[in-house]
Amino acid sequence: MNMKSLALAASVLVLSAAPALADEALRADIAADYDTHLGALFTYFHTNPELSFRETGTAKILAREIRAFGFDVTEGVGGTGIVAVMKNGDGPTVLMRADMDGLPLKEDSGLSYASTATQVDIDGVEKPVMHACGHDVHITSLVGAAKQLAARKGEWSGTLVLVGQPAEERIGGAHAMMDDGLYTRFPKPDYAIAFHVAADVPTGRIQVPLDIVASSSDSVDILVHGVGTHGAYPHMGIDPVLIASQIVVSLQSVVSRSIAPLDPGVITVGAFHGGAKHNIIGDKVEMQLTVRSDHPDVRTQLLDGIDRVARGVAISMGVPEDLMPEVVRSETESTPPTINDADTARRLRDVFVAALPEGTLFDQPRDGMGAEDFAYFVAPETGVKGVYFSVGGTPEADVATAPSHHSPFFKIDPQPSVTLGTEAMVLGAMALMKPVS
């Protein structure tokens, strides 16, 4: 090989090695940050969770942390949300989102830093609170990503928008932030990215779907009226418990007999409250439902079917017109499906394959119809290209027995979850904001 060829080969070797070296440096920096700061921050967030639209302490700390890296931070967006902006030359605008809220559950994880917090919810009732869905991982990783991107401004060009979102668990926080001018008061993104830690995915793995990520969700309340009477004289009244019970059973026919067999749909009655004593037939039953689908037409079929079944059952059981069930769809606890932009998802998949250890990218089919209000940030009418991915949260040996999300026993392994989530967000943002040459 002549000297010219040798020099060319050497230059190619250096160029091909540079990204790998940069990735290793990023990984080392994130690991060091976890040891010195992010680990303790995660523990604090986990021990001090707050309920939806009540995340005042969490938001204050998140704003303080991110502001320290040079971001322009606005608090109180959409209630308790925060928006942080860093402009770094010409280029696209990328939004990175993390949800902040916990759930009204009493933690029974056995962790030394388990939550014992209680808080008055927006319904005025004091409840136990825990991070039973990993939002503590998300906000900790957002802080980690903010630090790394602020320190690497020479490696990206454009505008970075970081969002600490309230009330994902009530699927109302994203909508509230949009209504409060997220895309008019602040730079509107070209791209939006977010992740969720997943208890059913092994640590060290990432899932990046190319299409649908999460289903639509609608909260529906049904108030079933009756006429109260003595339990020994049922013919003297109208039994709302019987009517409501029949509605619960009949609702399943909407899914099994009204929509096409290959179209997914779920109607779940999550709460059923009625009656006061053994020998009293009460005058009402209150029911709470969640409704899930992947397609707008199926969503409409399911919601219309609930109205039809509630009224039809009541008529069949002799309920007079003035006592017909009241069906109310929540205007705030509602979200369309979350669907990734396929081209942008492929870009991120390619980046993760190139930059992360072999085998990190992980694919498995959906096995449920979870919902996610990140959909509002990337809905087709916004023109924003979105990618929502998952980061493994449970050691591989424990995945089969891992408690589910929204369980009082829920827990994830924080160090690999936070560090990989941070690294993936940084790599994704930098890939979308390559410096203008």
C-alpha positions as CSV (number, residue, x, y, z in Angstrom):
1,M,0.0,0.0,0.0
2,N,1.5,3.4,-1.0
3,M,1.7,6.3,1.4
4,K,-1.3,8.1,-0.2
5,S,-3.5,5.0,0.2
6,L,-2.3,4.5,3.8
7,A,-3.1,8.1,4.7
8,L,-6.6,7.7,3.2
9,A,-7.2,4.5,5.0
10,A,-6.1,6.1,8.3
11,S,-8.4,9.1,7.8
12,V,-11.4,6.8,7.1
13,L,-10.5,4.8,10.3
14,V,-10.4,8.0,12.3
15,L,-13.8,9.3,10.9
16,S,-15.5,6.0,11.5
17,A,-14.2,5.8,15.1
18,A,-15.1,9.3,16.0
19,P,-18.9,8.7,16.5
20,A,-18.2,5.6,18.6
21,L,-15.7,7.6,20.8
22,A,-18.2,10.4,21.1
23,D,-20.9,7.9,22.2
24,E,-18.7,6.4,24.8
25,A,-17.8,9.8,26.2
26,L,-21.5,10.7,26.4
27,R,-22.3,7.4,28.1
28,A,-19.5,8.0,30.6
29,D,-20.6,11.5,31.3
30,I,-24.2,10.4,32.0
31,A,-23.1,7.6,34.3
32,A,-20.9,10.0,36.3
33,D,-23.8,12.5,36.5
34,Y,-26.1,9.7,37.8
35,D,-23.6,8.8,40.5
36,T,-23.1,12.4,41.6
37,H,-26.6,13.9,41.1
38,L,-29.2,12.1,39.0
39,G,-29.5,9.1,41.3
40,A,-30.3,11.3,44.4
41,L,-32.7,13.4,42.3
42,F,-34.6,10.3,41.2
43,T,-34.8,9.1,44.8
44,Y,-36.2,12.5,45.8
45,F,-38.8,12.5,43.1
46,H,-39.8,8.9,43.9
47,T,-40.2,9.6,47.6
48,N,-42.1,12.9,47.0
49,P,-44.7,12.2,44.3
50,E,-47.5,14.6,43.5
51,L,-50.9,14.0,42.0
52,S,-52.2,15.3,38.6
53,F,-52.4,19.1,38.3
54,R,-51.0,19.2,41.9
55,E,-47.3,18.8,40.9
56,T,-46.2,22.2,42.3
57,G,-43.1,21.0,44.2
58,T,-42.0,18.7,41.4
59,A,-42.4,21.5,38.8
60,K,-40.5,23.9,41.0
61,I,-37.5,21.5,41.3
62,L,-37.6,20.6,37.7
63,A,-37.6,24.3,36.7
64,R,-34.7,25.0,39.0
65,E,-32.6,22.1,37.8
66,I,-33.0,23.0,34.1
67,R,-32.7,26.7,34.5
68,A,-29.2,26.1,36.0
69,F,-28.0,24.8,32.6
70,G,-28.8,28.1,30.9
71,F,-32.4,27.4,29.6
72,D,-35.0,30.1,29.6
73,V,-37.7,28.5,31.8
74,T,-41.4,29.5,32.1
75,E,-43.5,28.0,34.9
76,G,-47.2,27.5,35.3
77,V,-48.0,26.6,31.7
78,G,-51.3,24.6,31.6
79,G,-51.5,24.7,35.3
80,T,-48.2,23.3,36.8
81,G,-46.3,22.6,33.5
82,I,-42.9,24.0,32.7
83,V,-41.4,25.0,29.4
84,A,-37.6,25.5,28.9
85,V,-36.1,27.0,25.8
86,M,-32.6,27.1,24.5
87,K,-31.8,28.6,21.2
88,N,-28.5,27.5,19.6
89,G,-28.3,28.9,16.0
90,D,-30.2,27.9,12.9
91,G,-31.9,24.6,12.6
92,P,-35.0,22.7,13.5
93,T,-36.9,23.0,16.8
94,V,-37.1,19.8,18.8
95,L,-39.4,19.4,21.8
96,M,-38.5,16.9,24.5
97,R,-41.3,16.0,27.0
98,A,-41.4,14.3,30.4
99,D,-44.6,13.8,32.4
100,M,-44.5,14.6,36.2
101,D,-47.5,13.2,38.0
102,G,-47.9,10.3,40.3
103,L,-50.9,8.1,41.0
104,P,-53.4,7.9,44.0
105,L,-52.0,4.6,45.3
106,K,-50.4,3.6,48.6
107,E,-46.9,2.2,47.7
108,D,-46.1,-1.3,48.7
109,S,-43.0,-1.9,46.7
110,G,-40.7,-2.6,49.7
111,L,-38.2,0.0,48.5
112,S,-36.2,1.8,51.2
113,Y,-37.2,5.1,49.5
114,A,-40.8,4.2,49.0
115,S,-43.3,7.0,49.1
116,T,-45.4,7.6,52.2
117,A,-46.8,10.8,50.8
118,T,-50.5,11.9,50.8
119,Q,-52.1,14.8,49.0
120,V,-55.4,16.4,48.5
121,D,-56.5,15.5,45.0
122,I,-58.4,17.9,42.6
123,D,-61.6,16.2,43.9
124,G,-60.9,17.5,47.4
125,V,-60.1,14.1,48.9
126,E,-56.8,13.3,50.6
127,K,-55.1,10.3,49.0
128,P,-51.9,8.3,49.2
129,V,-49.5,9.1,46.3
130,M,-46.8,7.0,44.5
131,H,-44.9,7.0,41.3
132,A,-46.5,3.8,40.0
133,C,-45.8,4.5,36.3
134,G,-42.2,5.6,36.2
135,H,-42.7,9.4,35.7
136,D,-39.9,9.9,38.2
137,V,-37.6,8.3,35.6
138,H,-38.8,10.5,32.9
139,I,-38.3,13.8,34.7
140,T,-34.9,12.7,36.0
141,S,-33.8,11.8,32.5
142,L,-35.1,15.2,31.2
143,V,-32.7,16.9,33.7
144,G,-29.9,14.6,32.6
145,A,-30.5,15.3,28.9
146,A,-30.8,19.0,29.5
147,K,-27.3,19.0,31.1
148,Q,-25.7,17.0,28.4
149,L,-27.2,19.0,25.5
150,A,-26.3,22.3,27.1
151,A,-22.7,21.0,27.4
152,R,-22.6,19.9,23.8
153,K,-23.9,22.9,22.0
154,G,-21.2,22.5,19.4
155,E,-22.8,19.2,18.3
156,W,-26.3,20.5,17.5
157,S,-27.9,23.5,16.0
158,G,-31.5,24.7,16.3
159,T,-33.9,25.3,19.2
160,L,-34.5,22.9,22.1
161,V,-37.8,23.0,24.0
162,L,-38.1,21.0,27.1
163,V,-41.5,20.3,28.6
164,G,-42.4,19.1,32.1
165,Q,-46.0,18.1,31.6
166,P,-48.6,17.7,34.3
167,A,-51.5,15.3,34.6
168,E,-50.6,12.6,32.1
169,E,-52.4,10.1,34.3
170,R,-55.6,12.1,33.9
171,I,-54.8,12.4,30.2
172,G,-55.5,16.1,30.5
173,G,-52.1,17.8,31.0
174,A,-50.9,17.9,27.4
175,H,-54.3,19.3,26.2
176,A,-54.1,22.0,29.0
177,M,-50.6,23.0,27.9
178,M,-51.7,23.3,24.3
179,D,-54.7,25.4,25.3
180,D,-52.3,27.6,27.3
181,G,-50.3,28.4,24.2
182,L,-47.5,25.8,24.1
183,Y,-47.2,26.2,20.3
184,T,-47.9,29.9,20.2
185,R,-46.2,31.4,23.2
186,F,-43.1,29.2,22.7
187,P,-41.2,28.0,19.5
188,K,-43.4,25.5,17.7
189,P,-41.4,22.2,17.2
190,D,-40.7,20.5,14.0
191,Y,-40.1,17.3,16.0
192,A,-41.3,16.1,19.4
193,I,-39.8,13.1,21.3
194,A,-40.6,11.4,24.6
195,F,-40.1,8.0,26.2
196,H,-41.8,5.8,28.8
197,V,-39.9,3.4,31.1
198,A,-41.5,0.0,30.7
199,A,-41.6,-2.7,33.4
200,D,-42.1,-5.4,30.8
201,V,-39.0,-4.5,28.8
202,P,-35.6,-5.6,30.0
203,T,-33.1,-2.9,31.2
204,G,-30.7,-1.9,28.5
205,R,-33.3,-2.2,25.7
206,I,-35.2,0.4,23.7
207,Q,-38.4,0.0,21.7
208,V,-39.1,2.4,18.8
209,P,-42.4,1.6,17.0
210,L,-42.8,2.8,13.5
211,D,-46.6,3.4,13.7
212,I,-49.1,3.3,16.6
213,V,-47.7,3.5,20.1
214,A,-50.8,4.0,22.3
215,S,-54.6,3.9,21.9
216,S,-57.1,6.6,22.3
217,S,-58.7,6.9,25.7
218,D,-62.0,8.4,26.8
219,S,-63.4,8.5,30.4
220,V,-67.1,8.1,30.6
221,D,-69.4,8.4,33.6
222,I,-72.8,6.8,33.8
223,L,-75.4,7.8,36.4
224,V,-78.1,5.1,36.7
225,H,-81.3,6.3,38.3
226,G,-83.7,4.2,40.3
227,V,-86.5,4.5,42.9
228,G,-85.5,3.6,46.4
229,T,-87.4,1.1,48.5
230,H,-87.1,-1.6,51.1
231,G,-84.9,-4.6,50.0
232,A,-87.8,-7.0,50.8
233,Y,-90.2,-5.1,48.6
234,P,-88.4,-4.7,45.3
235,H,-91.6,-4.4,43.3
236,M,-92.3,-1.1,45.1
237,G,-89.2,0.6,43.5
238,I,-86.8,0.5,40.6
239,D,-83.5,-1.2,41.4
240,P,-80.6,0.8,39.9
241,V,-78.1,-1.9,41.0
242,L,-79.8,-4.4,38.8
243,I,-80.1,-2.0,35.9
244,A,-76.4,-1.0,36.2
245,S,-75.3,-4.6,36.4
246,Q,-77.1,-5.4,33.2
247,I,-75.5,-2.4,31.6
248,V,-72.1,-3.6,32.6
249,V,-72.7,-7.0,31.0
250,S,-74.4,-5.6,27.9
251,L,-71.5,-3.2,27.2
252,Q,-69.3,-6.1,26.3
253,S,-71.6,-6.8,23.3
254,V,-70.6,-3.5,21.9
255,V,-67.0,-4.7,21.5
256,S,-67.8,-8.3,20.6
257,R,-70.8,-7.6,18.2
258,S,-70.6,-4.0,17.0
259,I,-67.0,-3.5,15.8
260,A,-65.1,-5.6,13.3
261,P,-63.2,-8.6,14.9
262,L,-59.8,-7.3,13.7
263,D,-60.3,-3.8,15.0
264,P,-59.2,-3.5,18.6
265,G,-61.4,-1.9,21.2
266,V,-61.9,-2.0,25.0
267,I,-64.7,-0.9,27.3
268,T,-63.8,-1.4,30.9
269,V,-66.0,-0.4,33.9
270,G,-63.4,0.6,36.4
271,A,-65.8,1.8,39.2
272,F,-69.3,0.9,40.3
273,H,-70.8,2.6,43.4
274,G,-74.3,2.2,44.6
275,G,-76.4,1.4,47.6
276,A,-75.9,1.9,51.3
277,K,-77.1,-1.1,53.3
278,H,-78.1,-4.8,53.0
279,N,-81.9,-4.3,53.0
280,I,-82.2,-1.0,51.1
281,I,-82.6,-0.5,47.4
282,G,-81.1,2.8,46.7
283,D,-81.9,5.4,44.1
284,K,-78.7,5.6,42.0
285,V,-75.6,3.9,40.9
286,E,-72.5,5.7,39.7
287,M,-70.2,4.0,37.1
288,Q,-66.9,5.1,35.7
289,L,-65.7,3.7,32.4
290,T,-62.5,3.8,30.3
291,V,-62.8,3.3,26.5
292,R,-59.9,2.5,24.2
293,S,-59.5,2.2,20.5
294,D,-56.9,2.6,17.7
295,H,-59.0,4.1,15.0
296,P,-61.3,7.2,15.0
297,D,-64.3,5.3,13.5
298,V,-64.1,2.6,16.1
299,R,-63.8,5.2,18.8
300,T,-67.1,6.7,17.6
301,Q,-68.7,3.3,17.5
302,L,-67.8,2.5,21.0
303,L,-68.9,5.8,22.5
304,D,-72.2,5.7,20.6
305,G,-72.7,2.1,21.7
306,I,-72.4,3.1,25.4
307,D,-75.2,5.6,24.9
308,R,-77.3,3.1,23.1
309,V,-76.8,0.2,25.6
310,A,-77.4,2.4,28.7
311,R,-80.7,3.7,27.4
312,G,-81.7,0.4,25.8
313,V,-81.2,-1.6,29.0
314,A,-83.1,1.0,31.0
315,I,-86.1,0.9,28.6
316,S,-86.1,-2.9,28.7
317,M,-86.4,-2.9,32.5
318,G,-89.2,-0.4,32.6
319,V,-87.4,2.8,33.6
320,P,-89.5,5.8,32.8
321,E,-88.2,8.5,30.5
322,D,-87.5,11.0,33.3
323,L,-85.2,8.5,35.0
324,M,-83.1,7.5,32.0
325,P,-79.4,6.9,32.7
326,E,-77.1,10.0,32.2
327,V,-74.0,9.3,30.1
328,V,-71.3,11.9,30.3
329,R,-68.1,11.9,28.3
330,S,-65.2,13.7,30.0
331,E,-64.0,16.8,28.1
332,T,-60.6,16.7,29.8
333,E,-59.8,13.0,30.3
334,S,-59.6,12.2,26.6
335,T,-56.9,11.7,24.1
336,P,-56.5,10.4,20.5
337,P,-54.1,7.6,19.6
338,T,-50.4,8.3,19.7
339,I,-48.9,7.4,16.3
340,N,-45.2,7.8,15.5
341,D,-44.0,9.5,12.4
342,A,-42.5,6.5,10.5
343,D,-39.7,8.3,8.8
344,T,-38.6,10.1,12.0
345,A,-38.9,6.8,14.0
346,R,-36.6,5.1,11.4
347,R,-34.0,7.9,11.9
348,L,-34.0,7.4,15.6
349,R,-33.8,3.6,15.3
350,D,-30.8,4.0,13.0
351,V,-29.1,6.3,15.4
352,F,-29.7,4.0,18.3
353,V,-28.4,1.0,16.4
354,A,-25.3,2.9,15.4
355,A,-24.6,4.5,18.8
356,L,-25.8,2.1,21.5
357,P,-24.5,-1.4,22.4
358,E,-25.5,-4.2,20.1
359,G,-28.9,-5.6,20.9
360,T,-30.2,-2.4,22.5
361,L,-33.0,-2.0,19.9
362,F,-35.8,-4.4,21.0
363,D,-39.1,-5.2,19.2
364,Q,-42.1,-6.9,20.7
365,P,-45.8,-6.7,19.8
366,R,-48.2,-4.6,21.8
367,D,-50.2,-6.6,24.3
368,G,-52.6,-3.9,25.6
369,M,-54.3,-0.6,24.9
370,G,-52.5,1.9,27.1
371,A,-53.1,5.6,26.3
372,E,-50.8,8.5,26.3
373,D,-51.7,12.2,25.9
374,F,-48.4,13.0,24.1
375,A,-50.7,12.5,21.2
376,Y,-51.9,16.1,21.5
377,F,-48.3,17.4,20.8
378,V,-48.0,15.3,17.6
379,A,-51.6,15.2,16.3
380,P,-51.8,15.4,12.5
381,E,-53.3,18.9,12.6
382,T,-50.2,20.2,14.4
383,G,-47.8,19.2,11.6
384,V,-45.3,18.1,14.3
385,K,-43.4,14.8,13.6
386,G,-43.3,12.8,16.8
387,V,-41.6,9.7,18.2
388,Y,-42.5,8.1,21.4
389,F,-40.4,5.1,22.5
390,S,-39.9,2.8,25.5
391,V,-36.9,2.2,27.7
392,G,-36.5,-1.0,29.6
393,G,-37.0,-0.8,33.4
394,T,-36.6,-4.3,34.8
395,P,-33.6,-6.7,34.8
396,E,-34.1,-9.4,32.2
397,A,-34.3,-12.2,34.8
398,D,-37.2,-10.4,36.6
399,V,-39.3,-9.3,33.7
400,A,-41.6,-12.3,33.8
401,T,-42.6,-11.5,37.4
402,A,-42.4,-7.7,37.3
403,P,-45.4,-5.9,38.9
404,S,-47.4,-4.0,36.3
405,H,-47.6,-0.3,35.9
406,H,-50.3,1.3,38.2
407,S,-49.7,-1.4,40.8
408,P,-48.8,-0.6,44.4
409,F,-45.9,-3.1,44.0
410,F,-44.5,-1.3,40.9
411,K,-40.8,-0.6,40.8
412,I,-38.1,-0.3,38.2
413,D,-34.3,-0.4,38.4
414,P,-33.5,3.3,38.4
415,Q,-29.8,3.5,37.3
416,P,-30.0,1.7,33.9
417,S,-33.5,3.2,33.3
418,V,-32.5,6.8,33.9
419,T,-29.1,6.6,32.2
420,L,-30.4,4.9,29.0
421,G,-33.4,7.2,28.9
422,T,-31.1,10.2,29.1
423,E,-28.7,8.9,26.5
424,A,-31.5,8.1,24.1
425,M,-33.1,11.5,24.4
426,V,-29.7,13.2,23.8
427,L,-28.9,11.0,20.8
428,G,-32.3,11.5,19.4
429,A,-32.3,15.3,19.8
430,M,-28.8,15.7,18.3
431,A,-29.7,13.5,15.4
432,L,-32.6,15.7,14.6
433,M,-30.6,18.9,15.0
434,K,-27.3,18.2,13.2
435,P,-25.3,21.4,12.8
436,V,-25.8,23.3,9.6
437,S,-22.7,22.9,7.4
